[in-house]
């Protein structure tokens, strides 16, 4: 994607019980732009947090049907990236953030 800065690619961190457990192993989870690829996500994380990224796994989270009374709808679909950092690297932003 052209003309997109790193802060636009990384939408928000995902803080769940599972992602909190994975942080101990050096894996961090982010919501990213749906059109972002692994290379762009890696560069964005390295630029924002000043760390060395070892691997990037991306997952498309599909929308689910939802219902509120007689009204039908869907939750939104989004893209998740699980970042594995090089050994010895940490993101200080997540320290103290737990569920």
N, CA, C and O atoms as CSV, one atom per row, in Angstrom:
chain,resi,resn,atom,element,x,y,z
A,1,UNK,N,N,0.849,-1.175,0.000
A,1,UNK,CA,C,0.000,0.000,0.000
A,1,UNK,C,C,0.888,1.228,0.000
A,1,UNK,O,O,1.855,1.309,0.757
A,2,UNK,N,N,0.560,2.167,-0.839
A,2,UNK,CA,C,1.364,3.368,-0.955
A,2,UNK,C,C,0.827,4.480,-0.061
A,2,UNK,O,O,-0.371,4.559,0.207
A,3,UNK,N,N,1.728,5.325,0.388
A,3,UNK,CA,C,1.392,6.514,1.174
A,3,UNK,C,C,0.642,6.188,2.471
A,3,UNK,O,O,-0.255,6.929,2.873
A,4,UNK,N,N,1.002,5.102,3.110
A,4,UNK,CA,C,0.399,4.741,4.390
A,4,UNK,C,C,1.507,4.732,5.427
A,4,UNK,O,O,2.543,4.095,5.232
A,5,UNK,N,N,1.290,5.442,6.534
A,5,UNK,CA,C,2.317,5.486,7.574
A,5,UNK,C,C,2.110,4.326,8.550
A,5,UNK,O,O,1.053,3.697,8.570
A,6,UNK,N,N,3.124,4.060,9.347
A,6,UNK,CA,C,3.106,2.906,10.253
A,6,UNK,C,C,1.956,2.962,11.248
A,6,UNK,O,O,1.370,1.930,11.572
A,7,UNK,N,N,1.631,4.142,11.731
A,7,UNK,CA,C,0.554,4.262,12.731
A,7,UNK,C,C,-0.816,4.000,12.115
A,7,UNK,O,O,-1.772,3.737,12.845
A,8,UNK,N,N,-0.932,4.066,10.796
A,8,UNK,CA,C,-2.195,3.724,10.140
A,8,UNK,C,C,-2.348,2.213,9.978
A,8,UNK,O,O,-3.466,1.696,10.009
A,9,UNK,N,N,-1.240,1.506,9.805
A,9,UNK,CA,C,-1.290,0.055,9.608
A,9,UNK,C,C,-1.673,-0.655,10.902
A,9,UNK,O,O,-2.504,-1.563,10.887
A,10,UNK,N,N,-1.074,-0.250,12.022
A,10,UNK,CA,C,-1.392,-0.844,13.315
A,10,UNK,C,C,-2.590,-0.098,13.891
A,10,UNK,O,O,-2.466,1.063,14.283
A,11,UNK,N,N,-3.752,-0.753,13.946
A,11,UNK,CA,C,-4.975,-0.101,14.408
A,11,UNK,C,C,-5.020,-0.037,15.931
A,11,UNK,O,O,-5.209,1.034,16.506
A,12,UNK,N,N,-4.844,-1.198,16.589
A,12,UNK,CA,C,-4.879,-1.238,18.051
A,12,UNK,C,C,-4.293,-2.559,18.523
A,12,UNK,O,O,-4.270,-3.532,17.769
A,13,UNK,N,N,-3.814,-2.604,19.773
A,13,UNK,CA,C,-3.388,-3.883,20.333
A,13,UNK,C,C,-4.604,-4.692,20.761
A,13,UNK,O,O,-5.631,-4.124,21.133
A,14,UNK,N,N,-4.494,-6.002,20.710
A,14,UNK,CA,C,-5.566,-6.888,21.145
A,14,UNK,C,C,-5.145,-7.474,22.487
A,14,UNK,O,O,-4.162,-8.210,22.574
A,15,UNK,N,N,-5.899,-7.141,23.535
A,15,UNK,CA,C,-5.589,-7.609,24.881
A,15,UNK,C,C,-6.669,-8.613,25.300
A,15,UNK,O,O,-7.791,-8.222,25.620
A,16,UNK,N,N,-6.334,-9.884,25.297
A,16,UNK,CA,C,-7.223,-10.943,25.751
A,16,UNK,C,C,-6.425,-11.854,26.680
A,16,UNK,O,O,-5.222,-11.662,26.858
A,17,UNK,N,N,-7.087,-12.835,27.265
A,17,UNK,CA,C,-6.371,-13.774,28.129
A,17,UNK,C,C,-5.325,-14.545,27.333
A,17,UNK,O,O,-4.201,-14.739,27.797
A,18,UNK,N,N,-5.694,-14.977,26.146
A,18,UNK,CA,C,-4.765,-15.748,25.326
A,18,UNK,C,C,-3.577,-14.898,24.895
A,18,UNK,O,O,-2.435,-15.353,24.960
A,19,UNK,N,N,-3.835,-13.670,24.458
A,19,UNK,CA,C,-2.728,-12.814,24.019
A,19,UNK,C,C,-1.832,-12.432,25.191
A,19,UNK,O,O,-0.630,-12.237,25.010
A,20,UNK,N,N,-2.404,-12.322,26.396
A,20,UNK,CA,C,-1.592,-12.025,27.580
A,20,UNK,C,C,-0.646,-13.181,27.898
A,20,UNK,O,O,0.502,-12.957,28.280
A,21,UNK,N,N,-1.122,-14.410,27.742
A,21,UNK,CA,C,-0.255,-15.571,27.941
A,21,UNK,C,C,0.846,-15.631,26.885
A,21,UNK,O,O,1.980,-16.003,27.189
A,22,UNK,N,N,0.517,-15.267,25.651
A,22,UNK,CA,C,1.502,-15.323,24.565
A,22,UNK,C,C,2.589,-14.260,24.718
A,22,UNK,O,O,3.687,-14.425,24.187
A,23,UNK,N,N,2.302,-13.180,25.433
A,23,UNK,CA,C,3.298,-12.136,25.643
A,23,UNK,C,C,4.517,-12.666,26.390
A,23,UNK,O,O,5.629,-12.176,26.192
A,24,UNK,N,N,4.313,-13.669,27.249
A,24,UNK,CA,C,5.430,-14.268,27.975
A,24,UNK,C,C,6.397,-14.963,27.027
A,24,UNK,O,O,7.584,-15.080,27.330
A,25,UNK,N,N,5.902,-15.425,25.881
A,25,UNK,CA,C,6.734,-16.092,24.876
A,25,UNK,C,C,7.252,-15.127,23.816
A,25,UNK,O,O,7.894,-15.554,22.856
A,26,UNK,N,N,6.984,-13.836,23.975
A,26,UNK,CA,C,7.456,-12.844,23.007
A,26,UNK,C,C,6.539,-12.676,21.814
A,26,UNK,O,O,6.980,-12.222,20.758
A,27,UNK,N,N,5.247,-13.039,21.960
A,27,UNK,CA,C,4.276,-12.885,20.879
A,27,UNK,C,C,3.266,-11.815,21.269
A,27,UNK,O,O,2.696,-11.854,22.360
A,28,UNK,N,N,3.048,-10.858,20.371
A,28,UNK,CA,C,2.136,-9.751,20.624
A,28,UNK,C,C,1.082,-9.720,19.523
A,28,UNK,O,O,1.382,-10.003,18.363
A,29,UNK,N,N,-0.144,-9.379,19.883
A,29,UNK,CA,C,-1.259,-9.405,18.944
A,29,UNK,C,C,-1.769,-7.994,18.686
A,29,UNK,O,O,-1.955,-7.206,19.613
A,30,UNK,N,N,-1.993,-7.686,17.401
A,30,UNK,CA,C,-2.485,-6.375,16.985
A,30,UNK,C,C,-3.615,-6.531,15.985
A,30,UNK,O,O,-3.663,-7.505,15.233
A,31,UNK,N,N,-4.523,-5.567,15.980
A,31,UNK,CA,C,-5.470,-5.437,14.878
A,31,UNK,C,C,-4.787,-4.558,13.839
A,31,UNK,O,O,-4.237,-3.509,14.174
A,32,UNK,N,N,-4.821,-4.980,12.588
A,32,UNK,CA,C,-4.147,-4.244,11.523
A,32,UNK,C,C,-5.125,-3.934,10.399
A,32,UNK,O,O,-6.239,-4.457,10.372
A,33,UNK,N,N,-4.702,-3.083,9.474
A,33,UNK,CA,C,-5.539,-2.781,8.321
A,33,UNK,C,C,-5.790,-4.050,7.523
A,33,UNK,O,O,-4.876,-4.857,7.355
A,34,UNK,N,N,-7.011,-4.247,7.027
A,34,UNK,CA,C,-7.310,-5.468,6.275
A,34,UNK,C,C,-6.468,-5.638,5.010
A,34,UNK,O,O,-6.241,-6.770,4.583
A,35,UNK,N,N,-6.011,-4.577,4.415
A,35,UNK,CA,C,-5.225,-4.682,3.176
A,35,UNK,C,C,-3.724,-4.754,3.426
A,35,UNK,O,O,-2.951,-4.878,2.476
A,36,UNK,N,N,-3.296,-4.681,4.677
A,36,UNK,CA,C,-1.863,-4.713,4.991
A,36,UNK,C,C,-1.339,-6.141,4.860
A,36,UNK,O,O,-2.009,-7.098,5.247
A,37,UNK,N,N,-0.125,-6.270,4.306
A,37,UNK,CA,C,0.487,-7.594,4.209
A,37,UNK,C,C,1.523,-7.771,5.317
A,37,UNK,O,O,1.762,-6.854,6.103
A,38,UNK,N,N,2.137,-8.956,5.376
A,38,UNK,CA,C,3.050,-9.278,6.466
A,38,UNK,C,C,4.282,-8.367,6.477
A,38,UNK,O,O,4.754,-7.980,7.546
A,39,UNK,N,N,4.790,-8.031,5.324
A,39,UNK,CA,C,5.986,-7.181,5.241
A,39,UNK,C,C,5.685,-5.784,5.779
A,39,UNK,O,O,6.492,-5.214,6.513
A,40,UNK,N,N,4.534,-5.236,5.420
A,40,UNK,CA,C,4.149,-3.909,5.900
A,40,UNK,C,C,3.904,-3.914,7.403
A,40,UNK,O,O,4.264,-2.961,8.094
A,41,UNK,N,N,3.295,-4.978,7.911
A,41,UNK,CA,C,3.048,-5.078,9.351
A,41,UNK,C,C,4.382,-5.155,10.099
A,41,UNK,O,O,4.556,-4.496,11.124
A,42,UNK,N,N,5.315,-5.952,9.593
A,42,UNK,CA,C,6.630,-6.091,10.223
A,42,UNK,C,C,7.352,-4.752,10.279
A,42,UNK,O,O,7.885,-4.380,11.325
A,43,UNK,N,N,7.375,-4.018,9.157
A,43,UNK,CA,C,8.040,-2.715,9.126
A,43,UNK,C,C,7.379,-1.722,10.074
A,43,UNK,O,O,8.062,-0.930,10.723
A,44,UNK,N,N,6.040,-1.764,10.155
A,44,UNK,CA,C,5.314,-0.831,11.013
A,44,UNK,C,C,5.627,-1.087,12.484
A,44,UNK,O,O,5.855,-0.139,13.235
A,45,UNK,N,N,5.642,-2.351,12.910
A,45,UNK,CA,C,5.928,-2.680,14.309
A,45,UNK,C,C,7.370,-2.312,14.648
A,45,UNK,O,O,7.636,-1.767,15.719
A,46,UNK,N,N,8.296,-2.608,13.743
A,46,UNK,CA,C,9.696,-2.267,13.996
A,46,UNK,C,C,9.895,-0.760,14.091
A,46,UNK,O,O,10.695,-0.291,14.900
A,47,UNK,N,N,9.174,0.002,13.273
A,47,UNK,CA,C,9.303,1.461,13.284
A,47,UNK,C,C,8.671,2.077,14.533
A,47,UNK,O,O,9.254,2.975,15.141
A,48,UNK,N,N,7.497,1.607,14.916
A,48,UNK,CA,C,6.780,2.209,16.044
A,48,UNK,C,C,7.428,1.854,17.376
A,48,UNK,O,O,7.661,2.732,18.206
A,49,UNK,N,N,7.725,0.558,17.587
A,49,UNK,CA,C,8.184,0.097,18.895
A,49,UNK,C,C,9.695,-0.095,18.993
A,49,UNK,O,O,10.199,-0.415,20.070
A,50,UNK,N,N,10.429,0.092,17.896
A,50,UNK,CA,C,11.901,-0.020,17.889
A,50,UNK,C,C,12.359,-1.390,18.395
A,50,UNK,O,O,13.217,-1.481,19.273
A,51,UNK,N,N,11.778,-2.456,17.832
A,51,UNK,CA,C,12.138,-3.825,18.177
A,51,UNK,C,C,12.451,-4.601,16.899
A,51,UNK,O,O,12.175,-4.125,15.798
A,52,UNK,N,N,13.021,-5.782,17.043
A,52,UNK,CA,C,13.335,-6.659,15.915
A,52,UNK,C,C,12.267,-7.741,15.842
A,52,UNK,O,O,12.100,-8.514,16.786
A,53,UNK,N,N,11.537,-7.801,14.721
A,53,UNK,CA,C,10.466,-8.767,14.533
A,53,UNK,C,C,11.032,-10.003,13.841
A,53,UNK,O,O,11.733,-9.901,12.835
A,54,UNK,N,N,10.715,-11.171,14.398
A,54,UNK,CA,C,11.194,-12.422,13.830
A,54,UNK,C,C,10.172,-13.015,12.856
A,54,UNK,O,O,10.537,-13.417,11.751
A,55,UNK,N,N,8.884,-13.074,13.255
A,55,UNK,CA,C,7.829,-13.656,12.421
A,55,UNK,C,C,6.559,-12.824,12.524
A,55,UNK,O,O,6.333,-12.116,13.505
A,56,UNK,N,N,5.731,-12.930,11.477
A,56,UNK,CA,C,4.411,-12.293,11.479
A,56,UNK,C,C,3.406,-13.314,10.960
A,56,UNK,O,O,3.582,-13.870,9.876
A,57,UNK,N,N,2.361,-13.556,11.729
A,57,UNK,CA,C,1.248,-14.402,11.299
A,57,UNK,C,C,0.024,-13.502,11.189
A,57,UNK,O,O,-0.265,-12.736,12.108
A,58,UNK,N,N,-0.698,-13.588,10.072
A,58,UNK,CA,C,-1.907,-12.786,9.907
A,58,UNK,C,C,-3.112,-13.710,9.788
A,58,UNK,O,O,-3.037,-14.796,9.214
A,59,UNK,N,N,-4.228,-13.245,10.350
A,59,UNK,CA,C,-5.470,-14.010,10.364
A,59,UNK,C,C,-6.608,-13.066,10.021
A,59,UNK,O,O,-6.687,-11.967,10.571
A,60,UNK,N,N,-7.488,-13.476,9.123
A,60,UNK,CA,C,-8.703,-12.710,8.867
A,60,UNK,C,C,-9.783,-13.226,9.802
A,60,UNK,O,O,-10.141,-14.403,9.757
A,61,UNK,N,N,-10.299,-12.348,10.648
A,61,UNK,CA,C,-11.366,-12.712,11.567
A,61,UNK,C,C,-12.684,-12.370,10.866
A,61,UNK,O,O,-12.995,-11.203,10.630
A,62,UNK,N,N,-13.429,-13.387,10.550
A,62,UNK,CA,C,-14.666,-13.189,9.794
A,62,UNK,C,C,-15.794,-12.685,10.700
A,62,UNK,O,O,-15.784,-12.901,11.911
A,63,UNK,N,N,-16.758,-12.012,10.085
A,63,UNK,CA,C,-17.892,-11.498,10.858
A,63,UNK,C,C,-18.830,-12.649,11.225
A,63,UNK,O,O,-18.896,-13.667,10.535
A,64,UNK,N,N,-19.544,-12.460,12.319
A,64,UNK,CA,C,-20.494,-13.471,12.779
A,64,UNK,C,C,-21.892,-12.866,12.765
A,64,UNK,O,O,-22.049,-11.666,12.990
A,65,UNK,N,N,-22.900,-13.678,12.505
A,65,UNK,CA,C,-24.260,-13.144,12.563
A,65,UNK,C,C,-24.638,-12.808,14.007
A,65,UNK,O,O,-24.380,-13.582,14.929
A,66,UNK,N,N,-25.245,-11.655,14.178
A,66,UNK,CA,C,-25.686,-11.208,15.505
A,66,UNK,C,C,-27.163,-10.854,15.427
A,66,UNK,O,O,-27.700,-10.585,14.353
A,67,UNK,N,N,-27.803,-10.861,16.584
A,67,UNK,CA,C,-29.228,-10.580,16.623
A,67,UNK,C,C,-29.544,-9.758,17.863
A,67,UNK,O,O,-29.054,-10.060,18.951
A,68,UNK,N,N,-30.351,-8.731,17.708
A,68,UNK,CA,C,-30.827,-7.932,18.817
A,68,UNK,C,C,-32.341,-7.819,18.660
A,68,UNK,O,O,-32.843,-6.988,17.903
A,69,UNK,N,N,-33.052,-8.667,19.388
A,69,UNK,CA,C,-34.508,-8.716,19.217
A,69,UNK,C,C,-34.843,-9.275,17.853
A,69,UNK,O,O,-34.385,-10.359,17.492
A,70,UNK,N,N,-35.641,-8.541,17.092
A,70,UNK,CA,C,-36.000,-9.018,15.761
A,70,UNK,C,C,-35.055,-8.496,14.677
A,70,UNK,O,O,-35.220,-8.822,13.501
A,71,UNK,N,N,-34.081,-7.702,15.062
A,71,UNK,CA,C,-33.154,-7.122,14.099
A,71,UNK,C,C,-31.946,-8.038,13.903
A,71,UNK,O,O,-31.298,-8.443,14.868
A,72,UNK,N,N,-31.658,-8.353,12.664
A,72,UNK,CA,C,-30.519,-9.180,12.326
A,72,UNK,C,C,-29.372,-8.296,11.846
A,72,UNK,O,O,-29.598,-7.252,11.235
A,73,UNK,N,N,-28.173,-8.711,12.117
A,73,UNK,CA,C,-27.009,-7.962,11.668
A,73,UNK,C,C,-25.781,-8.855,11.714
A,73,UNK,O,O,-25.886,-10.070,11.885
A,74,UNK,N,N,-24.632,-8.245,11.561
A,74,UNK,CA,C,-23.373,-8.978,11.599
A,74,UNK,C,C,-22.358,-8.152,12.372
A,74,UNK,O,O,-22.390,-6.921,12.355
A,75,UNK,N,N,-21.449,-8.860,13.057
A,75,UNK,CA,C,-20.331,-8.157,13.665
A,75,UNK,C,C,-19.356,-7.791,12.544
A,75,UNK,O,O,-19.476,-8.294,11.427
A,76,UNK,N,N,-18.414,-6.937,12.835
A,76,UNK,CA,C,-17.510,-6.516,11.775
A,76,UNK,C,C,-16.403,-7.548,11.576
A,76,UNK,O,O,-16.041,-8.261,12.511
A,77,UNK,N,N,-15.875,-7.625,10.377
A,77,UNK,CA,C,-14.731,-8.488,10.117
A,77,UNK,C,C,-13.478,-7.622,10.206
A,77,UNK,O,O,-13.527,-6.423,9.929
A,78,UNK,N,N,-12.343,-8.235,10.597
A,78,UNK,CA,C,-11.115,-7.493,10.778
A,78,UNK,C,C,-9.929,-8.413,10.594
A,78,UNK,O,O,-10.090,-9.625,10.454
A,79,UNK,N,N,-8.744,-7.842,10.594
A,79,UNK,CA,C,-7.527,-8.626,10.387
A,79,UNK,C,C,-6.661,-8.534,11.628
A,79,UNK,O,O,-6.458,-7.456,12.188
A,80,UNK,N,N,-6.150,-9.697,12.052
A,80,UNK,CA,C,-5.332,-9.787,13.254
A,80,UNK,C,C,-3.933,-10.215,12.843
A,80,UNK,O,O,-3.770,-11.041,11.946
A,81,UNK,N,N,-2.915,-9.649,13.502
A,81,UNK,CA,C,-1.532,-10.038,13.262
A,81,UNK,C,C,-0.900,-10.442,14.587
A,81,UNK,O,O,-0.979,-9.708,15.572
A,82,UNK,N,N,-0.270,-11.620,14.602
A,82,UNK,CA,C,0.467,-12.081,15.771
A,82,UNK,C,C,1.947,-11.932,15.449
A,82,UNK,O,O,2.466,-12.576,14.538
A,83,UNK,N,N,2.616,-11.077,16.207
A,83,UNK,CA,C,4.012,-10.725,15.965
A,83,UNK,C,C,4.895,-11.514,16.928
A,83,UNK,O,O,4.670,-11.482,18.137
A,84,UNK,N,N,5.889,-12.215,16.410
A,84,UNK,CA,C,6.877,-12.895,17.242
A,84,UNK,C,C,8.151,-12.066,17.208
A,84,UNK,O,O,8.703,-11.811,16.138
A,85,UNK,N,N,8.615,-11.648,18.372
A,85,UNK,CA,C,9.824,-10.831,18.453
A,85,UNK,C,C,11.060,-11.705,18.575
A,85,UNK,O,O,10.982,-12.869,18.969
A,86,UNK,N,N,12.199,-11.125,18.231
A,86,UNK,CA,C,13.470,-11.813,18.373
A,86,UNK,C,C,13.734,-12.063,19.856
A,86,UNK,O,O,13.240,-11.318,20.702
A,87,UNK,N,N,14.507,-13.103,20.185
A,87,UNK,CA,C,14.788,-13.386,21.599
A,87,UNK,C,C,15.431,-12.186,22.300
A,87,UNK,O,O,16.346,-11.553,21.772
A,88,UNK,N,N,14.930,-11.892,23.495
A,88,UNK,CA,C,15.450,-10.772,24.269
A,88,UNK,C,C,14.740,-9.450,24.025
A,88,UNK,O,O,14.990,-8.481,24.742
A,89,UNK,N,N,13.872,-9.385,23.041
A,89,UNK,CA,C,13.142,-8.149,22.729
A,89,UNK,C,C,11.822,-8.138,23.496
A,89,UNK,O,O,11.227,-9.190,23.734
A,90,UNK,N,N,11.365,-6.943,23.884
A,90,UNK,CA,C,10.084,-6.753,24.559
A,90,UNK,C,C,9.475,-5.445,24.099
A,90,UNK,O,O,10.188,-4.526,23.695
A,91,UNK,N,N,8.169,-5.363,24.160
A,91,UNK,CA,C,7.464,-4.111,23.892
A,91,UNK,C,C,6.997,-3.590,25.244
A,91,UNK,O,O,6.146,-4.207,25.884
A,92,UNK,N,N,7.542,-2.467,25.683
A,92,UNK,CA,C,7.229,-1.901,26.999
A,92,UNK,C,C,5.784,-1.416,27.080
A,92,UNK,O,O,5.230,-1.314,28.175
A,93,UNK,N,N,5.168,-1.117,25.938
A,93,UNK,CA,C,3.812,-0.626,25.876
A,93,UNK,C,C,2.831,-1.590,26.554
A,93,UNK,O,O,1.843,-1.153,27.145
A,94,UNK,N,N,3.099,-2.885,26.472
A,94,UNK,CA,C,2.197,-3.906,26.983
A,94,UNK,C,C,2.439,-4.242,28.435
A,94,UNK,O,O,1.619,-4.932,29.040
A,95,UNK,N,N,3.528,-3.784,29.017
A,95,UNK,CA,C,3.829,-4.142,30.402
A,95,UNK,C,C,2.750,-3.578,31.323
A,95,UNK,O,O,2.447,-2.385,31.276
A,96,UNK,N,N,2.178,-4.430,32.152
A,96,UNK,CA,C,1.127,-4.010,33.068
A,96,UNK,C,C,-0.263,-4.088,32.477
A,96,UNK,O,O,-1.241,-3.877,33.193
A,97,UNK,N,N,-0.386,-4.389,31.169
A,97,UNK,CA,C,-1.686,-4.520,30.543
A,97,UNK,C,C,-2.066,-5.988,30.552
A,97,UNK,O,O,-1.529,-6.785,29.783
A,98,UNK,N,N,-2.983,-6.334,31.414
A,98,UNK,CA,C,-3.441,-7.721,31.463
A,98,UNK,C,C,-4.937,-7.737,31.736
A,98,UNK,O,O,-5.520,-6.759,32.204
A,99,UNK,N,N,-5.529,-8.861,31.434
A,99,UNK,CA,C,-6.980,-9.001,31.590
A,99,UNK,C,C,-7.286,-9.570,32.944
A,99,UNK,O,O,-8.454,-9.769,33.281
